């Protein structure tokens, strides 16, 4: 399941990067910073999910 999620994130990341490249009013540094922050957030989420047991995951989903 996490392997699929990781591959799906790779696709979303490519789509986001493409959208950022089309935004002419952003500098290359700003585009990189936005993509980097999104990537850090997703990695932190996956890390948290991998550390939870199935009971905790169900509880998180109910909130």
Predicted model as a PDB file, atoms N, CA, C, CB and O in Angstrom, pLDDT in the B-factor column:
MODEL        1                                                                  
ATOM      1  N   UNK A   1       0.823  -1.188   0.000  1.00 60.00           N  
ATOM      2  CA  UNK A   1       0.000   0.000   0.000  1.00 60.00           C  
ATOM      3  C   UNK A   1       0.877   1.266   0.000  1.00 60.00           C  
ATOM      4  CB  UNK A   1      -0.942  -0.010   1.215  1.00 60.00           C  
ATOM      5  O   UNK A   1       0.619   2.208  -0.749  1.00 60.00           O  
ATOM      6  N   UNK A   2       1.916   1.273   0.851  1.00 62.00           N  
ATOM      7  CA  UNK A   2       2.793   2.438   0.892  1.00 62.00           C  
ATOM      8  C   UNK A   2       3.631   2.552  -0.375  1.00 62.00           C  
ATOM      9  CB  UNK A   2       3.699   2.370   2.110  1.00 62.00           C  
ATOM     10  O   UNK A   2       3.967   3.662  -0.790  1.00 62.00           O  
ATOM     11  N   UNK A   3       3.980   1.416  -1.001  1.00 76.00           N  
ATOM     12  CA  UNK A   3       4.721   1.451  -2.247  1.00 76.00           C  
ATOM     13  C   UNK A   3       3.873   2.125  -3.328  1.00 76.00           C  
ATOM     14  CB  UNK A   3       5.134   0.023  -2.679  1.00 76.00           C  
ATOM     15  O   UNK A   3       4.378   2.947  -4.092  1.00 76.00           O  
ATOM     16  N   UNK A   4       2.591   1.777  -3.390  1.00 79.00           N  
ATOM     17  CA  UNK A   4       1.682   2.408  -4.339  1.00 79.00           C  
ATOM     18  C   UNK A   4       1.559   3.896  -4.038  1.00 79.00           C  
ATOM     19  CB  UNK A   4       0.299   1.734  -4.298  1.00 79.00           C  
ATOM     20  O   UNK A   4       1.586   4.721  -4.952  1.00 79.00           O  
ATOM     21  N   UNK A   5       1.425   4.238  -2.774  1.00 77.00           N  
ATOM     22  CA  UNK A   5       1.306   5.640  -2.378  1.00 77.00           C  
ATOM     23  C   UNK A   5       2.559   6.411  -2.772  1.00 77.00           C  
ATOM     24  CB  UNK A   5       1.060   5.758  -0.862  1.00 77.00           C  
ATOM     25  O   UNK A   5       2.473   7.556  -3.216  1.00 77.00           O  
ATOM     26  N   UNK A   6       3.708   5.795  -2.613  1.00 78.00           N  
ATOM     27  CA  UNK A   6       4.961   6.440  -2.978  1.00 78.00           C  
ATOM     28  C   UNK A   6       5.025   6.706  -4.480  1.00 78.00           C  
ATOM     29  CB  UNK A   6       6.147   5.578  -2.543  1.00 78.00           C  
ATOM     30  O   UNK A   6       5.446   7.782  -4.906  1.00 78.00           O  
ATOM     31  N   UNK A   7       4.611   5.735  -5.274  1.00 83.00           N  
ATOM     32  CA  UNK A   7       4.595   5.910  -6.736  1.00 83.00           C  
ATOM     33  C   UNK A   7       3.568   6.972  -7.136  1.00 83.00           C  
ATOM     34  CB  UNK A   7       4.275   4.563  -7.445  1.00 83.00           C  
ATOM     35  O   UNK A   7       3.814   7.779  -8.032  1.00 83.00           O  
ATOM     36  N   UNK A   8       2.429   6.962  -6.468  1.00 84.00           N  
ATOM     37  CA  UNK A   8       1.403   7.959  -6.745  1.00 84.00           C  
ATOM     38  C   UNK A   8       1.911   9.353  -6.391  1.00 84.00           C  
ATOM     39  CB  UNK A   8       0.115   7.643  -5.965  1.00 84.00           C  
ATOM     40  O   UNK A   8       1.659  10.307  -7.127  1.00 84.00           O  
ATOM     41  N   UNK A   9       2.623   9.482  -5.275  1.00 84.00           N  
ATOM     42  CA  UNK A   9       3.190  10.763  -4.895  1.00 84.00           C  
ATOM     43  C   UNK A   9       4.181  11.237  -5.952  1.00 84.00           C  
ATOM     44  CB  UNK A   9       3.871  10.666  -3.526  1.00 84.00           C  
ATOM     45  O   UNK A   9       4.236  12.429  -6.256  1.00 84.00           O  
ATOM     46  N   UNK A  10       4.966  10.315  -6.517  1.00 85.00           N  
ATOM     47  CA  UNK A  10       5.899  10.687  -7.591  1.00 85.00           C  
ATOM     48  C   UNK A  10       5.166  11.298  -8.778  1.00 85.00           C  
ATOM     49  CB  UNK A  10       6.701   9.464  -8.051  1.00 85.00           C  
ATOM     50  O   UNK A  10       5.636  12.271  -9.369  1.00 85.00           O  
ATOM     51  N   UNK A  11       4.019  10.732  -9.127  1.00 86.00           N  
ATOM     52  CA  UNK A  11       3.206  11.280 -10.214  1.00 86.00           C  
ATOM     53  C   UNK A  11       2.677  12.660  -9.851  1.00 86.00           C  
ATOM     54  CB  UNK A  11       2.041  10.340 -10.543  1.00 86.00           C  
ATOM     55  O   UNK A  11       2.774  13.590 -10.650  1.00 86.00           O  
ATOM     56  N   UNK A  12       2.117  12.800  -8.654  1.00 87.00           N  
ATOM     57  CA  UNK A  12       1.600  14.097  -8.215  1.00 87.00           C  
ATOM     58  C   UNK A  12       2.711  15.145  -8.169  1.00 87.00           C  
ATOM     59  CB  UNK A  12       0.938  13.970  -6.835  1.00 87.00           C  
ATOM     60  O   UNK A  12       2.509  16.299  -8.547  1.00 87.00           O  
ATOM     61  N   UNK A  13       3.875  14.730  -7.704  1.00 87.00           N  
ATOM     62  CA  UNK A  13       5.014  15.647  -7.619  1.00 87.00           C  
ATOM     63  C   UNK A  13       5.394  16.166  -9.009  1.00 87.00           C  
ATOM     64  CB  UNK A  13       6.224  14.945  -6.960  1.00 87.00           C  
ATOM     65  O   UNK A  13       5.684  17.351  -9.175  1.00 87.00           O  
ATOM     66  N   UNK A  14       5.391  15.287  -9.991  1.00 87.00           N  
ATOM     67  CA  UNK A  14       5.696  15.698 -11.363  1.00 87.00           C  
ATOM     68  C   UNK A  14       4.630  16.662 -11.889  1.00 87.00           C  
ATOM     69  CB  UNK A  14       5.800  14.465 -12.285  1.00 87.00           C  
ATOM     70  O   UNK A  14       4.957  17.635 -12.569  1.00 87.00           O  
ATOM     71  N   UNK A  15       3.369  16.401 -11.580  1.00 86.00           N  
ATOM     72  CA  UNK A  15       2.297  17.295 -12.009  1.00 86.00           C  
ATOM     73  C   UNK A  15       2.414  18.665 -11.347  1.00 86.00           C  
ATOM     74  CB  UNK A  15       0.938  16.677 -11.693  1.00 86.00           C  
ATOM     75  O   UNK A  15       2.221  19.691 -11.999  1.00 86.00           O  
ATOM     76  N   UNK A  16       2.730  18.682 -10.057  1.00 87.00           N  
ATOM     77  CA  UNK A  16       2.898  19.946  -9.335  1.00 87.00           C  
ATOM     78  C   UNK A  16       4.088  20.719  -9.910  1.00 87.00           C  
ATOM     79  CB  UNK A  16       3.100  19.688  -7.814  1.00 87.00           C  
ATOM     80  O   UNK A  16       4.005  21.930 -10.119  1.00 87.00           O  
ATOM     81  N   UNK A  17       5.188  20.017 -10.164  1.00 86.00           N  
ATOM     82  CA  UNK A  17       6.371  20.669 -10.731  1.00 86.00           C  
ATOM     83  C   UNK A  17       6.048  21.270 -12.094  1.00 86.00           C  
ATOM     84  CB  UNK A  17       7.536  19.668 -10.854  1.00 86.00           C  
ATOM     85  O   UNK A  17       6.493  22.375 -12.403  1.00 86.00           O  
ATOM     86  N   UNK A  18       5.286  20.562 -12.901  1.00 86.00           N  
ATOM     87  CA  UNK A  18       4.876  21.088 -14.204  1.00 86.00           C  
ATOM     88  C   UNK A  18       4.023  22.331 -14.058  1.00 86.00           C  
ATOM     89  CB  UNK A  18       4.116  20.033 -14.989  1.00 86.00           C  
ATOM     90  O   UNK A  18       4.191  23.299 -14.799  1.00 86.00           O  
ATOM     91  N   UNK A  19       3.110  22.304 -13.106  1.00 84.00           N  
ATOM     92  CA  UNK A  19       2.258  23.475 -12.876  1.00 84.00           C  
ATOM     93  C   UNK A  19       3.087  24.658 -12.397  1.00 84.00           C  
ATOM     94  CB  UNK A  19       1.159  23.151 -11.851  1.00 84.00           C  
ATOM     95  O   UNK A  19       2.856  25.789 -12.825  1.00 84.00           O  
ATOM     96  N   UNK A  20       4.052  24.410 -11.512  1.00 83.00           N  
ATOM     97  CA  UNK A  20       4.909  25.492 -11.031  1.00 83.00           C  
ATOM     98  C   UNK A  20       5.759  26.078 -12.162  1.00 83.00           C  
ATOM     99  CB  UNK A  20       5.814  24.985  -9.903  1.00 83.00           C  
ATOM    100  O   UNK A  20       5.993  27.286 -12.204  1.00 83.00           O  
ATOM    101  N   UNK A  21       6.211  25.237 -13.058  1.00 81.00           N  
ATOM    102  CA  UNK A  21       7.023  25.721 -14.181  1.00 81.00           C  
ATOM    103  C   UNK A  21       6.222  26.640 -15.095  1.00 81.00           C  
ATOM    104  CB  UNK A  21       7.573  24.544 -14.985  1.00 81.00           C  
ATOM    105  O   UNK A  21       6.793  27.513 -15.747  1.00 81.00           O  
ATOM    106  N   UNK A  22       4.905  26.452 -15.148  1.00 83.00           N  
ATOM    107  CA  UNK A  22       4.046  27.299 -15.976  1.00 83.00           C  
ATOM    108  C   UNK A  22       3.750  28.648 -15.327  1.00 83.00           C  
ATOM    109  CB  UNK A  22       2.746  26.584 -16.268  1.00 83.00           C  
ATOM    110  O   UNK A  22       3.184  29.532 -15.970  1.00 83.00           O  
ATOM    111  N   UNK A  23       4.120  28.811 -14.083  1.00 82.00           N  
ATOM    112  CA  UNK A  23       3.854  30.061 -13.367  1.00 82.00           C  
ATOM    113  C   UNK A  23       5.032  31.008 -13.585  1.00 82.00           C  
ATOM    114  CB  UNK A  23       3.620  29.802 -11.837  1.00 82.00           C  
ATOM    115  O   UNK A  23       6.033  30.957 -12.870  1.00 82.00           O  
ATOM    116  N   UNK A  24       4.891  31.855 -14.570  1.00 78.00           N  
ATOM    117  CA  UNK A  24       5.987  32.722 -14.999  1.00 78.00           C  
ATOM    118  C   UNK A  24       6.368  33.749 -13.934  1.00 78.00           C  
ATOM    119  CB  UNK A  24       5.609  33.434 -16.281  1.00 78.00           C  
ATOM    120  O   UNK A  24       7.505  34.222 -13.923  1.00 78.00           O  
ATOM    121  N   UNK A  25       5.447  34.103 -13.043  1.00 86.00           N  
ATOM    122  CA  UNK A  25       5.739  35.140 -12.063  1.00 86.00           C  
ATOM    123  C   UNK A  25       6.559  34.644 -10.873  1.00 86.00           C  
ATOM    124  CB  UNK A  25       4.457  35.732 -11.569  1.00 86.00           C  
ATOM    125  O   UNK A  25       6.944  35.442 -10.019  1.00 86.00           O  
ATOM    126  N   UNK A  26       6.833  33.337 -10.802  1.00 83.00           N  
ATOM    127  CA  UNK A  26       7.672  32.798  -9.730  1.00 83.00           C  
ATOM    128  C   UNK A  26       9.103  32.619 -10.232  1.00 83.00           C  
ATOM    129  CB  UNK A  26       7.105  31.449  -9.211  1.00 83.00           C  
ATOM    130  O   UNK A  26       9.325  32.208 -11.371  1.00 83.00           O  
ATOM    131  N   UNK A  27      10.062  32.930  -9.377  1.00 88.00           N  
ATOM    132  CA  UNK A  27      11.459  32.683  -9.734  1.00 88.00           C  
ATOM    133  C   UNK A  27      11.742  31.181  -9.617  1.00 88.00           C  
ATOM    134  CB  UNK A  27      12.429  33.508  -8.818  1.00 88.00           C  
ATOM    135  O   UNK A  27      10.964  30.438  -9.018  1.00 88.00           O  
ATOM    136  N   UNK A  28      12.849  30.754 -10.190  1.00 86.00           N  
ATOM    137  CA  UNK A  28      13.228  29.339 -10.089  1.00 86.00           C  
ATOM    138  C   UNK A  28      13.438  28.945  -8.632  1.00 86.00           C  
ATOM    139  CB  UNK A  28      14.507  29.057 -10.905  1.00 86.00           C  
ATOM    140  O   UNK A  28      13.096  27.831  -8.235  1.00 86.00           O  
ATOM    141  N   UNK A  29      13.995  29.846  -7.839  1.00 91.00           N  
ATOM    142  CA  UNK A  29      14.215  29.573  -6.421  1.00 91.00           C  
ATOM    143  C   UNK A  29      12.885  29.391  -5.695  1.00 91.00           C  
ATOM    144  CB  UNK A  29      15.023  30.710  -5.773  1.00 91.00           C  
ATOM    145  O   UNK A  29      12.743  28.479  -4.880  1.00 91.00           O  
ATOM    146  N   UNK A  30      11.913  30.251  -5.987  1.00 89.00           N  
ATOM    147  CA  UNK A  30      10.597  30.133  -5.355  1.00 89.00           C  
ATOM    148  C   UNK A  30       9.915  28.830  -5.749  1.00 89.00           C  
ATOM    149  CB  UNK A  30       9.712  31.323  -5.735  1.00 89.00           C  
ATOM    150  O   UNK A  30       9.301  28.172  -4.909  1.00 89.00           O  
ATOM    151  N   UNK A  31      10.018  28.452  -7.027  1.00 85.00           N  
ATOM    152  CA  UNK A  31       9.439  27.185  -7.491  1.00 85.00           C  
ATOM    153  C   UNK A  31      10.067  26.014  -6.746  1.00 85.00           C  
ATOM    154  CB  UNK A  31       9.636  27.016  -9.016  1.00 85.00           C  
ATOM    155  O   UNK A  31       9.370  25.103  -6.300  1.00 85.00           O  
ATOM    156  N   UNK A  32      11.389  26.048  -6.615  1.00 88.00           N  
ATOM    157  CA  UNK A  32      12.100  24.986  -5.905  1.00 88.00           C  
ATOM    158  C   UNK A  32      11.671  24.937  -4.439  1.00 88.00           C  
ATOM    159  CB  UNK A  32      13.622  25.194  -6.008  1.00 88.00           C  
ATOM    160  O   UNK A  32      11.445  23.860  -3.888  1.00 88.00           O  
ATOM    161  N   UNK A  33      11.560  26.114  -3.810  1.00 90.00           N  
ATOM    162  CA  UNK A  33      11.181  26.176  -2.397  1.00 90.00           C  
ATOM    163  C   UNK A  33       9.779  25.617  -2.156  1.00 90.00           C  
ATOM    164  CB  UNK A  33      11.255  27.614  -1.899  1.00 90.00           C  
ATOM    165  O   UNK A  33       9.555  24.902  -1.180  1.00 90.00           O  
ATOM    166  N   UNK A  34       8.836  25.942  -3.044  1.00 88.00           N  
ATOM    167  CA  UNK A  34       7.463  25.437  -2.911  1.00 88.00           C  
ATOM    168  C   UNK A  34       7.460  23.924  -3.056  1.00 88.00           C  
ATOM    169  CB  UNK A  34       6.524  26.084  -3.968  1.00 88.00           C  
ATOM    170  O   UNK A  34       6.868  23.223  -2.236  1.00 88.00           O  
ATOM    171  N   UNK A  35       8.119  23.414  -4.096  1.00 86.00           N  
ATOM    172  CA  UNK A  35       8.152  21.971  -4.310  1.00 86.00           C  
ATOM    173  C   UNK A  35       8.863  21.255  -3.169  1.00 86.00           C  
ATOM    174  CB  UNK A  35       8.835  21.650  -5.633  1.00 86.00           C  
ATOM    175  O   UNK A  35       8.444  20.171  -2.763  1.00 86.00           O  
ATOM    176  N   UNK A  36       9.920  21.843  -2.655  1.00 89.00           N  
ATOM    177  CA  UNK A  36      10.655  21.253  -1.542  1.00 89.00           C  
ATOM    178  C   UNK A  36       9.789  21.172  -0.285  1.00 89.00           C  
ATOM    179  CB  UNK A  36      11.921  22.062  -1.257  1.00 89.00           C  
ATOM    180  O   UNK A  36       9.799  20.155   0.409  1.00 89.00           O  
ATOM    181  N   UNK A  37       9.046  22.229   0.009  1.00 89.00           N  
ATOM    182  CA  UNK A  37       8.182  22.239   1.194  1.00 89.00           C  
ATOM    183  C   UNK A  37       7.071  21.205   1.066  1.00 89.00           C  
ATOM    184  CB  UNK A  37       7.578  23.635   1.409  1.00 89.00           C  
ATOM    185  O   UNK A  37       6.760  20.507   2.031  1.00 89.00           O  
ATOM    186  N   UNK A  38       6.476  21.103  -0.110  1.00 87.00           N  
ATOM    187  CA  UNK A  38       5.439  20.093  -0.330  1.00 87.00           C  
ATOM    188  C   UNK A  38       6.029  18.704  -0.141  1.00 87.00           C  
ATOM    189  CB  UNK A  38       4.820  20.232  -1.745  1.00 87.00           C  
ATOM    190  O   UNK A  38       5.420  17.850   0.504  1.00 87.00           O  
ATOM    191  N   UNK A  39       7.208  18.476  -0.698  1.00 85.00           N  
ATOM    192  CA  UNK A  39       7.866  17.173  -0.581  1.00 85.00           C  
ATOM    193  C   UNK A  39       8.168  16.839   0.876  1.00 85.00           C  
ATOM    194  CB  UNK A  39       9.159  17.151  -1.403  1.00 85.00           C  
ATOM    195  O   UNK A  39       7.945  15.706   1.303  1.00 85.00           O  
ATOM    196  N   UNK A  40       8.670  17.799   1.647  1.00 87.00           N  
ATOM    197  CA  UNK A  40       8.966  17.580   3.066  1.00 87.00           C  
ATOM    198  C   UNK A  40       7.700  17.202   3.839  1.00 87.00           C  
ATOM    199  CB  UNK A  40       9.604  18.841   3.681  1.00 87.00           C  
ATOM    200  O   UNK A  40       7.728  16.328   4.705  1.00 87.00           O  
ATOM    201  N   UNK A  41       6.597  17.868   3.515  1.00 86.00           N  
ATOM    202  CA  UNK A  41       5.339  17.595   4.195  1.00 86.00           C  
ATOM    203  C   UNK A  41       4.846  16.188   3.900  1.00 86.00           C  
ATOM    204  CB  UNK A  41       4.285  18.612   3.788  1.00 86.00           C  
ATOM    205  O   UNK A  41       4.376  15.492   4.801  1.00 86.00           O  
ATOM    206  N   UNK A  42       4.951  15.765   2.651  1.00 82.00           N  
ATOM    207  CA  UNK A  42       4.506  14.420   2.272  1.00 82.00           C  
ATOM    208  C   UNK A  42       5.403  13.360   2.905  1.00 82.00           C  
ATOM    209  CB  UNK A  42       4.499  14.263   0.736  1.00 82.00           C  
ATOM    210  O   UNK A  42       4.907  12.348   3.401  1.00 82.00           O  
ATOM    211  N   UNK A  43       6.710  13.581   2.894  1.00 80.00           N  
ATOM    212  CA  UNK A  43       7.634  12.625   3.513  1.00 80.00           C  
ATOM    213  C   UNK A  43       7.352  12.506   5.013  1.00 80.00           C  
ATOM    214  CB  UNK A  43       9.105  13.056   3.274  1.00 80.00           C  
ATOM    215  O   UNK A  43       7.368  11.405   5.562  1.00 80.00           O  
ATOM    216  N   UNK A  44       7.098  13.624   5.667  1.00 82.00           N  
ATOM    217  CA  UNK A  44       6.777  13.589   7.100  1.00 82.00           C  
ATOM    218  C   UNK A  44       5.486  12.804   7.335  1.00 82.00           C  
ATOM    219  CB  UNK A  44       6.643  15.028   7.666  1.00 82.00           C  
ATOM    220  O   UNK A  44       5.386  12.044   8.298  1.00 82.00           O  
ATOM    221  N   UNK A  45       4.501  12.989   6.456  1.00 79.00           N  
ATOM    222  CA  UNK A  45       3.249  12.250   6.582  1.00 79.00           C  
ATOM    223  C   UNK A  45       3.490  10.746   6.440  1.00 79.00           C  
ATOM    224  CB  UNK A  45       2.237  12.729   5.529  1.00 79.00           C  
ATOM    225  O   UNK A  45       3.011   9.961   7.259  1.00 79.00           O  
ATOM    226  N   UNK A  46       4.235  10.339   5.397  1.00 75.00           N  
ATOM    227  CA  UNK A  46       4.513   8.916   5.191  1.00 75.00           C  
ATOM    228  C   UNK A  46       5.295   8.338   6.369  1.00 75.00           C  
ATOM    229  CB  UNK A  46       5.294   8.706   3.884  1.00 75.00           C  
ATOM    230  O   UNK A  46       5.044   7.207   6.785  1.00 75.00           O  
ATOM    231  N   UNK A  47       6.229   9.097   6.898  1.00 76.00           N  
ATOM    232  CA  UNK A  47       7.010   8.642   8.047  1.00 76.00           C  
ATOM    233  C   UNK A  47       6.107   8.406   9.245  1.00 76.00           C  
ATOM    234  CB  UNK A  47       8.103   9.660   8.399  1.00 76.00           C  
ATOM    235  O   UNK A  47       6.242   7.402   9.944  1.00 76.00           O  
ATOM    236  N   UNK A  48       5.189   9.327   9.480  1.00 75.00           N  
ATOM    237  CA  UNK A  48       4.255   9.182  10.600  1.00 75.00           C  
ATOM    238  C   UNK A  48       3.361   7.957  10.399  1.00 75.00           C  
ATOM    239  CB  UNK A  48       3.391  10.455  10.754  1.00 75.00           C  
ATOM    240  O   UNK A  48       3.132   7.193  11.337  1.00 75.00           O  
ATOM    241  N   UNK A  49       2.864   7.774   9.192  1.00 70.00           N  
ATOM    242  CA  UNK A  49       1.973   6.642   8.904  1.00 70.00           C  
ATOM    243  C   UNK A  49       2.700   5.317   9.110  1.00 70.00           C  
ATOM    244  CB  UNK A  49       1.432   6.731   7.462  1.00 70.00           C  
ATOM    245  O   UNK A  49       2.122   4.371   9.645  1.00 70.00           O  
ATOM    246  N   UNK A  50       3.958   5.243   8.690  1.00 71.00           N  
ATOM    247  CA  UNK A  50       4.706   3.988   8.813  1.00 71.00           C  
ATOM    248  C   UNK A  50       4.990   3.638  10.268  1.00 71.00           C  
ATOM    249  CB  UNK A  50       6.015   4.077   8.040  1.00 71.00           C  
ATOM    250  O   UNK A  50       5.241   2.473  10.579  1.00 71.00           O  
ATOM    251  N   UNK A  51       4.957   4.614  11.163  1.00 71.00           N  
ATOM    252  CA  UNK A  51       5.249   4.364  12.566  1.00 71.00           C  
ATOM    253  C   UNK A  51       3.999   3.999  13.364  1.00 71.00           C  
ATOM    254  CB  UNK A  51       5.908   5.576  13.177  1.00 71.00           C  
ATOM    255  O   UNK A  51       4.101   3.624  14.532  1.00 71.00           O  
ATOM    256  N   UNK A  52       2.843   4.102  12.759  1.00 63.00           N  
ATOM    257  CA  UNK A  52       1.595   3.829  13.472  1.00 63.00           C  
ATOM    258  C   UNK A  52       1.168   2.386  13.259  1.00 63.00           C  
ATOM    259  CB  UNK A  52       0.483   4.787  13.009  1.00 63.00           C  
ATOM    260  O   UNK A  52       1.422   1.798  12.208  1.00 63.00           O  
ATOM    261  N   UNK A  53       0.521   1.826  14.266  1.00 64.00           N  
ATOM    262  CA  UNK A  53      -0.047   0.503  14.106  1.00 64.00           C  
ATOM    263  C   UNK A  53      -1.453   0.636  13.505  1.00 64.00           C  
ATOM    264  CB  UNK A  53      -0.085  -0.253  15.467  1.00 64.00           C  
ATOM    265  O   UNK A  53      -1.960   1.748  13.358  1.00 64.00           O  
ATOM    266  N   UNK A  54      -2.070  -0.475  13.165  1.00 66.00           N  
ATOM    267  CA  UNK A  54      -3.370  -0.430  12.492  1.00 66.00           C  
ATOM    268  C   UNK A  54      -4.449   0.208  13.362  1.00 66.00           C  
ATOM    269  CB  UNK A  54      -3.798  -1.831  12.093  1.00 66.00           C  
ATOM    270  O   UNK A  54      -5.323   0.897  12.836  1.00 66.00           O  
ATOM    271  N   UNK A  55      -4.414  -0.002  14.681  1.00 66.00           N  
ATOM    272  CA  UNK A  55      -5.406   0.615  15.557  1.00 66.00           C  
ATOM    273  C   UNK A  55      -5.300   2.142  15.526  1.00 66.00           C  
ATOM    274  CB  UNK A  55      -5.235   0.103  16.992  1.00 66.00           C  
ATOM    275  O   UNK A  55      -6.307   2.841  15.413  1.00 66.00           O  
ATOM    276  N   UNK A  56      -4.064   2.648  15.630  1.00 65.00           N  
ATOM    277  CA  UNK A  56      -3.847   4.087  15.615  1.00 65.00           C  
ATOM    278  C   UNK A  56      -4.275   4.683  14.281  1.00 65.00           C  
ATOM    279  CB  UNK A  56      -2.378   4.409  15.893  1.00 65.00           C  
ATOM    280  O   UNK A  56      -4.874   5.758  14.258  1.00 65.00           O  
ATOM    281  N   UNK A  57      -3.984   4.014  13.174  1.00 61.00           N  
ATOM    282  CA  UNK A  57      -4.387   4.495  11.861  1.00 61.00           C  
ATOM    283  C   UNK A  57      -5.907   4.608  11.764  1.00 61.00           C  
ATOM    284  CB  UNK A  57      -3.853   3.566  10.767  1.00 61.00           C  
ATOM    285  O   UNK A  57      -6.425   5.583  11.218  1.00 61.00           O  
ATOM    286  N   UNK A  58      -6.620   3.616  12.292  1.00 68.00           N  
ATOM    287  CA  UNK A  58      -8.094   3.678  12.279  1.00 68.00           C  
ATOM    288  C   UNK A  58      -8.594   4.852  13.115  1.00 68.00           C  
ATOM    289  CB  UNK A  58      -8.701   2.356  12.808  1.00 68.00           C  
ATOM    290  O   UNK A  58      -9.535   5.539  12.720  1.00 68.00           O  
ATOM    291  N   UNK A  59      -7.970   5.083  14.266  1.00 66.00           N  
ATOM    292  CA  UNK A  59      -8.357   6.201  15.121  1.00 66.00           C  
ATOM    293  C   UNK A  59      -8.110   7.535  14.424  1.00 66.00           C  
ATOM    294  CB  UNK A  59      -7.591   6.149  16.445  1.00 66.00           C  
ATOM    295  O   UNK A  59      -8.941   8.440  14.507  1.00 66.00           O  
ATOM    296  N   UNK A  60      -6.976   7.663  13.738  1.00 64.00           N  
ATOM    297  CA  UNK A  60      -6.659   8.884  13.003  1.00 64.00           C  
ATOM    298  C   UNK A  60      -7.675   9.133  11.901  1.00 64.00           C  
ATOM    299  CB  UNK A  60      -5.251   8.804  12.413  1.00 64.00           C  
ATOM    300  O   UNK A  60      -8.070  10.275  11.666  1.00 64.00           O  
ATOM    301  N   UNK A  61      -8.098   8.078  11.227  1.00 67.00           N  
ATOM    302  CA  UNK A  61      -9.058   8.203  10.138  1.00 67.00           C  
ATOM    303  C   UNK A  61     -10.425   8.671  10.640  1.00 67.00           C  
ATOM    304  CB  UNK A  61      -9.197   6.872   9.410  1.00 67.00           C  
ATOM    305  O   UNK A  61     -11.157   9.337   9.908  1.00 67.00           O  
ATOM    306  N   UNK A  62     -10.771   8.330  11.875  1.00 68.00           N  
ATOM    307  CA  UNK A  62     -12.063   8.720  12.427  1.00 68.00           C  
ATOM    308  C   UNK A  62     -12.087  10.183  12.851  1.00 68.00           C  
ATOM    309  CB  UNK A  62     -12.409   7.838  13.609  1.00 68.00           C  
ATOM    310  O   UNK A  62     -13.165  10.762  12.984  1.00 68.00           O  
ATOM    311  N   UNK A  63     -10.944  10.784  13.063  1.00 63.00           N  
ATOM    312  CA  UNK A  63     -10.894  12.168  13.545  1.00 63.00           C  
ATOM    313  C   UNK A  63     -11.150  13.154  12.449  1.00 63.00           C  
ATOM    314  CB  UNK A  63      -9.567  12.461  14.175  1.00 63.00           C  
ATOM    315  O   UNK A  63     -11.142  14.361  12.691  1.00 63.00           O  
TER     316      UNK A  63                                                      
ENDMDL                                                                          
END                                                                             
